[in-house]
């Protein structure tokens, strides 16, 4: 049988679901009615993802505030003893004094950018939780800007790990929260068809709708943790 739209009906029994997992009734219903998931995600699905973004953004905002305060303390006293300066390897002061920690000038730390970015993310996430559906141009703009922030956060981790040879716990936390927010924003944009709309993005939308993208996000965080433990694990003891 074929619907009036020209799209074939789908039998729920024909859907290929992982036998080891309990099927998501909401997802199954969506796939039956809309196999390519061309329609936007349900409000409940978007709300869950936005809540994850809001929580991650709030944690990142707190970390950015702490780093900003530490920057002010170091500006007043370069020898200030910061709470996260545990030893020569786990040392926020060492990282904060490096040029990579204040790309826009000695008086403007990267943490100020973090405060602005996380405040915007939280605002957008709260709006989505409230049921707001932003236009495609807005979501793509947000995706582009936050992708830059995501790459920037990982570049800073690279600098700390390979160039500065010291780690800042608050910076690591921001790398994790930035990754989670970026993953959430990307998840919404893929599922709503803002990224790769139409048939070419159908497989990716199904991948995201099933929650498989969490494996990718988790892998990134596991890689980060493994790198830290491999090189600096002894410094945490």
C-alpha positions, 0 to 999 in steps of 0.5 A: 500500500501507498499513502496519498503522499506517495510514501509507502506504508511501513509495518512496525514488524518490518522495522529493524530494531536492536533485539537487545534494546527495548524499543522506544514506542514514540520512535516506533510510531514516528518511523511508521508514520514518517520513515525518513523522519522529515517532520520535526522532532516531538516537543518532548524529545526536543525538551529532553535534549534542551534540558541536557544543554541547559544543565551542561551550559549552567555548569560551563557558566559556573566554571567560566565565572571561576576562571574569570575570578582567578584571572582577576586574582592573578592580575592583582598578584601573579603569585596568588595561590589558586585552589586548583593549582595542586602541583606543577602538572595540575595548575590553573595558574600555569595555564592562565598565564599562557598566551593561549588563555587570553587570545584577545589580549592580556586583559581579556581572558578566554573565560569572558568569552565562555561566560557570554557563550554559555549565557546565550546557550542557556537562553536558547535551551530554556526557550526550546524547553518552553516550546519555542521553535527557532527558524532554520537560519537561526539554528544554523547560525547557532550551530556554526558559532558553537562549532567554532567554540567546540573546536576552540575548547578542544584546541585549548585542551591540545595546547594544555596537553602538548604545549603548556604541559599542565592542566587546569581542572576548570578548563577540562570541565568546560571542554566536557560541557562544551562537548555536551552542549555542542552534541545536544545542539547538533542532535536537534539540528540533525533531527529537525532537518536543519542539517542535511534536510531531505532524503540525504539526511534520513539515515542520520536522523534515524541514527540520532532519533535512536540515541546512537549519537550518544555513543559518539559523544561518550567516546569523545569524553572517554578519549579525553579522560584516557589522555588525562589519566595516561599522561597525568594520572600520577599527578592526581594521586 
